[in-house]
Amino acid sequence: MNRYVFQAWLFPFLGILVLVSLVFMLQKFLFWLPNLIENDVPFALSMTFFVSMIPSILVLVIPLSYFFALYRTVKQFQASSELDAMYAGGLSLFNIFYAVFLAGLLLSVFLLWMTMEVVPASKLEIQNMAQKLGALRATPSFVPQRFTDIEGITFYSEGQNKDGSYHQVFIADARENIHQPTIYLAYQAVLRKTQTGLWIQLKGGSQLSGSRGKPNWTQFDEYLIQVPVAFERAVSQLTQDANYMYMDGSTLYQKLHETGSVQALAEWSHRWLSPVMLMVLFFLAIPLSLQAKRAQKGSLFIVALLAIAAMQQSQLVLAKKISLEVFPWWYAWVLEALYAGIAVFLFMQVNQYGSLSIKHIRKVFS
């Protein structure tokens, strides 16, 4: 039976995990895509950047997938009366879903390893890559029929072609490193970013230089103007010592004992919350999925969504306040204990009465 229950839970868990992870990745992709395109970031670097986000997303998505997969499994067993048959066999709710409980324990250990070792390294890599992307300077995009100034050069064009080049171009070069101002008129101009700066390739035009009394007019088929532009500023790479959130578990533990820092203690405590919360979700998912047969369908699902959203948001807000030293670190565990107490209480209620009912809850406190 354990194998049957486990398989009934496993496939929804994997499906939800993949689907929700893809949604989160899509959101990150759409957020960063304009910046990556604007700065002409290489494809390999872009992919590395997005891959670095996967550990943090998994730490968030795995508990959600575990909860809703178990919710769906329990609802399915109740609808098909399989749960009633298991009750008739003398099994309790914990015995029925013991295999899913063990899977939750294994996932908690996996999450703990992720939060201690993998996530800090990925956060450090994301931060370094984000700084590098922020230091990139995009190739100037000159708007047609407007004057654009860059590094002492004034650029004007009548329009832009489909291939990105410009036609009917006027350029005034008044940079300090040239002897005298120069004017260029060209039929076409192509802009290209290089390691040394910006190259402006002119085609079919003429060059006007010299003084007012002795102008020098030269025609050309092709002419190259090189503009030294720093497209990427030097950025110092962060190390894990820059912040406690970037330290692996052993380093953070050592720092905690050496310094006794409140922030180090808060970070160490925070890394344990997700693994512990996953086990709390086991005792919460089962009662929220069991309702009386006459109850309105979908009502408990809305409650489940609200409960998960409230738990996630309260933990995030409290973690932020603790990092700012507004609250002490142990507040997070008080909140975790409160959630655990509520979950175990509801689990005991449905284990006794078979479904979650306000009427039965009132009897406890009356």
C-alpha positions in Angstrom: 0.0 0.0 0.0 2.8 2.4 0.8 4.1 2.0 -2.7 0.7 2.7 -4.2 0.2 5.9 -2.1 3.7 7.1 -2.8 3.2 6.7 -6.6 -0.1 8.5 -6.4 1.7 11.4 -4.7 4.9 11.3 -6.7 3.6 12.1 -10.2 1.6 15.2 -9.2 4.6 16.3 -7.2 6.9 16.1 -10.2 4.4 17.8 -12.5 3.7 20.7 -10.2 7.5 21.0 -9.5 8.3 21.3 -13.2 5.4 23.6 -14.0 5.8 26.1 -11.2 9.6 26.1 -11.7 9.1 27.0 -15.3 6.7 29.8 -14.4 9.3 31.3 -12.0 12.0 30.9 -14.5 9.9 32.6 -17.2 9.2 35.5 -14.8 13.0 35.9 -14.2 13.7 35.6 -17.9 11.2 38.3 -18.9 12.6 40.6 -16.2 16.2 40.3 -17.3 15.8 39.8 -21.1 15.6 43.5 -22.0 18.8 44.2 -20.1 20.6 41.2 -21.7 19.5 42.2 -25.3 20.3 45.9 -24.8 23.8 45.1 -23.7 24.4 42.4 -26.3 25.3 39.8 -23.6 26.7 36.5 -25.0 24.3 33.6 -25.0 26.5 31.4 -22.9 26.8 34.1 -20.2 23.1 34.6 -20.2 22.4 30.9 -19.8 24.9 30.7 -16.9 23.1 33.6 -15.3 19.7 31.9 -15.5 21.0 28.5 -14.4 22.4 30.2 -11.3 18.8 31.1 -10.3 17.6 27.5 -10.3 18.7 26.6 -6.7 16.9 29.5 -5.1 13.8 28.8 -7.1 13.8 25.1 -6.1 14.0 25.9 -2.4 10.9 28.0 -2.8 9.0 25.6 -5.2 9.7 22.2 -3.6 7.6 22.9 -0.4 4.8 24.2 -2.5 4.9 21.2 -4.8 5.0 18.8 -1.8 2.0 20.5 -0.3 -0.3 20.7 -3.3 0.7 17.2 -4.5 -0.3 15.8 -1.1 -3.5 17.9 -1.2 -4.5 16.5 -4.6 -3.7 12.9 -3.5 -5.8 13.1 -0.4 -8.7 14.7 -2.3 -8.5 11.9 -5.0 -8.5 9.2 -2.4 -11.5 10.7 -0.6 -13.5 11.2 -3.9 -12.9 7.6 -5.0 -13.8 6.2 -1.5 -10.3 4.6 -1.2 -9.8 6.5 2.0 -12.9 5.0 3.5 -11.6 1.5 2.6 -8.3 2.2 4.2 -10.1 3.5 7.3 -12.1 0.2 7.4 -8.8 -1.7 7.4 -7.9 0.0 10.7 -5.4 2.5 9.3 -5.0 6.0 10.6 -4.2 9.0 8.4 -0.5 8.9 9.4 -0.3 5.2 8.5 -1.9 5.8 5.2 0.4 8.5 4.1 3.5 7.3 5.9 5.4 6.9 2.6 4.7 10.5 1.8 5.9 11.5 5.2 9.2 9.7 4.7 9.5 11.4 1.3 9.0 14.7 3.1 11.8 13.9 5.5 14.2 13.1 2.6 13.1 16.3 0.8 13.8 18.3 4.0 17.3 16.9 4.2 17.8 17.8 0.5 16.5 21.3 1.2 18.8 21.7 4.1 21.8 20.7 1.9 20.6 23.2 -0.7 20.2 26.1 1.8 23.5 25.4 3.4 25.8 24.7 0.4 24.2 25.3 -3.0 22.0 28.4 -2.6 24.7 30.6 -1.0 27.1 29.9 -3.9 24.4 30.6 -6.4 23.4 33.8 -4.7 27.1 34.9 -4.8 27.3 34.1 -8.5 24.1 35.9 -9.3 25.3 39.0 -7.5 28.6 39.0 -9.3 27.0 38.5 -12.6 24.3 41.1 -11.9 27.1 43.6 -11.1 28.9 42.7 -14.3 25.7 43.2 -16.3 25.0 46.5 -14.6 28.5 47.7 -15.6 27.9 47.0 -19.2 27.2 49.9 -21.5 25.0 49.3 -24.5 26.0 50.2 -28.0 24.5 53.7 -28.6 21.2 53.5 -30.5 21.0 56.7 -32.5 17.4 57.8 -33.1 16.9 58.9 -36.7 16.3 62.6 -37.4 17.7 63.6 -34.0 21.2 64.8 -33.0 23.0 62.4 -30.7 26.3 63.3 -29.0 28.8 60.7 -27.8 32.4 61.3 -26.8 32.7 64.6 -28.8 30.9 63.2 -31.9 27.6 64.5 -33.1 25.6 62.0 -35.2 22.5 62.6 -37.3 20.7 60.4 -39.9 17.5 60.6 -41.9 16.4 57.1 -41.2 17.4 53.5 -40.2 17.4 50.5 -42.5 16.0 47.1 -41.7 19.5 45.6 -41.2 20.2 48.2 -38.5 22.3 50.5 -40.5 21.6 54.2 -41.0 21.2 56.2 -44.3 21.8 59.9 -45.2 24.2 60.4 -42.3 25.8 63.5 -41.0 28.7 63.4 -38.4 30.5 66.2 -36.8 33.8 65.1 -35.1 35.0 67.6 -32.6 37.0 65.4 -30.3 40.0 66.9 -28.5 42.4 64.4 -29.8 42.0 65.5 -33.4 43.7 68.6 -34.9 40.6 70.3 -36.2 36.9 69.6 -36.4 35.8 67.3 -39.3 32.4 66.8 -40.9 31.3 63.6 -42.6 28.5 63.1 -45.1 27.7 59.6 -46.0 25.0 57.5 -47.8 25.2 54.7 -45.2 26.6 54.1 -41.7 27.0 50.9 -39.8 27.7 50.9 -36.0 29.6 48.1 -34.4 30.8 47.5 -30.8 34.3 46.2 -30.4 36.7 45.6 -27.6 38.3 49.0 -28.2 35.1 51.0 -28.5 32.6 51.9 -31.1 33.3 51.6 -34.9 31.4 53.8 -37.3 31.7 52.4 -40.8 30.8 55.0 -43.4 30.0 54.1 -47.0 29.7 56.4 -50.1 30.4 59.9 -48.7 32.7 62.8 -48.3 34.9 64.4 -45.6 35.2 68.1 -45.0 38.1 69.3 -42.8 40.5 72.2 -42.7 40.0 75.8 -41.8 37.5 78.2 -43.2 40.0 79.8 -45.6 41.5 76.4 -46.7 38.8 73.7 -46.6 39.7 70.2 -47.6 37.0 68.2 -49.3 37.6 64.5 -49.8 35.4 61.8 -51.2 35.5 58.2 -50.1 33.9 54.8 -50.8 34.4 53.6 -47.3 35.7 55.3 -44.2 36.1 54.0 -40.6 35.7 56.2 -37.5 36.9 54.7 -34.3 35.4 56.1 -31.0 37.1 54.8 -27.8 34.1 54.0 -25.5 34.3 52.0 -22.3 31.4 49.6 -22.7 32.2 47.8 -19.5 33.4 49.2 -16.2 35.8 47.4 -14.0 33.8 45.5 -11.3 35.4 43.9 -8.3 34.1 40.3 -7.7 32.5 39.6 -4.3 33.6 36.6 -2.2 31.7 34.7 0.3 33.2 36.7 3.1 31.3 39.8 1.8 28.1 38.7 3.4 26.8 35.9 5.7 24.3 34.9 3.0 27.0 34.0 0.6 28.8 31.7 3.1 28.5 27.9 2.9 27.2 26.1 6.0 30.5 25.2 7.6 32.0 28.6 7.1 28.9 30.3 8.5 28.9 28.0 11.5 32.6 28.8 12.1 32.0 32.5 11.9 29.1 32.2 14.2 31.3 30.6 16.9 34.1 33.0 16.3 32.2 36.3 16.4 28.9 35.4 18.0 27.3 37.9 15.5 23.5 38.3 15.7 23.3 38.5 11.9 25.2 35.3 11.5 22.9 33.6 14.0 19.9 35.0 12.1 21.2 33.7 8.8 22.0 30.3 10.3 18.6 30.0 11.8 16.9 31.2 8.6 18.5 28.3 6.6 16.8 25.8 8.7 13.3 27.2 8.3 12.4 25.9 4.8 13.3 22.2 5.6 11.3 22.4 8.9 8.4 24.1 7.2 8.1 21.3 4.6 7.3 18.8 7.4 4.8 21.3 8.9 3.1 21.3 5.4 2.6 17.5 5.7 0.3 17.9 8.7 -1.4 20.9 7.2 -2.1 19.6 3.7 -4.1 16.5 4.9 -6.7 18.4 7.1 -7.1 21.1 4.5 -7.9 18.6 1.8 -10.5 16.6 3.8 -13.9 18.2 4.0 -17.4 16.9 4.6 -19.1 15.5 1.5 -21.9 18.0 1.7 -19.5 20.9 2.0 -19.1 23.3 -0.9 -16.4 22.1 -3.3 -13.3 24.3 -3.7 -13.8 26.1 -0.4 -10.9 24.4 1.3 -8.7 24.8 -1.7 -9.1 28.5 -1.4 -8.3 28.2 2.3 -5.2 26.2 1.4 -4.0 28.8 -1.1 -4.5 31.6 1.5 -2.7 29.6 4.2 0.3 28.9 2.0 0.5 32.5 0.8 0.2 33.8 4.4 2.9 31.5 5.6 5.3 32.4 2.8 4.8 36.1 3.1 4.9 36.3 6.9 8.2 34.3 6.8 9.7 36.6 4.2 8.6 39.8 6.0 9.9 38.5 9.3 13.2 37.4 7.8 13.7 40.9 6.4 12.9 42.5 9.8 15.3 40.1 11.5 18.1 40.9 9.0 17.6 44.6 9.8 17.7 43.7 13.6 14.2 45.0 14.1 13.2 41.7 15.7 15.5 39.0 17.4 16.3 35.9 15.5 14.1 33.6 17.6 11.0 35.3 16.5 11.2 33.2 13.3 11.1 30.0 15.4 8.1 31.3 17.4 6.2 31.8 14.2 7.3 28.4 13.0 6.2 26.8 16.2 2.8 28.5 15.9 2.3 27.1 12.4 3.4 23.7 13.5 1.0 23.7 16.5 -1.9 24.7 14.2 -1.1 22.1 11.6 -0.8 19.3 14.2 -4.0 20.3 15.9 -5.9 20.3 12.6 -4.4 16.9 11.7 -5.5 15.4 15.0 -9.0 16.8 14.3 -9.4 15.2 10.9 -7.8 12.0 12.2 -10.5 11.8 14.9 -13.6 13.1 12.9 -12.6 12.3 9.3 -12.9 15.8 8.0 -12.2 19.4 9.0 -15.2 21.1 10.6 -15.6 24.3 12.5 -18.2 22.6 14.6 -15.7 20.0 15.9 -13.0 22.7 16.5 -15.4 24.7 18.6 -16.0 21.7 20.8 -12.3 21.7 21.8 -12.4 25.3 23.0 -15.9 25.2 24.5 
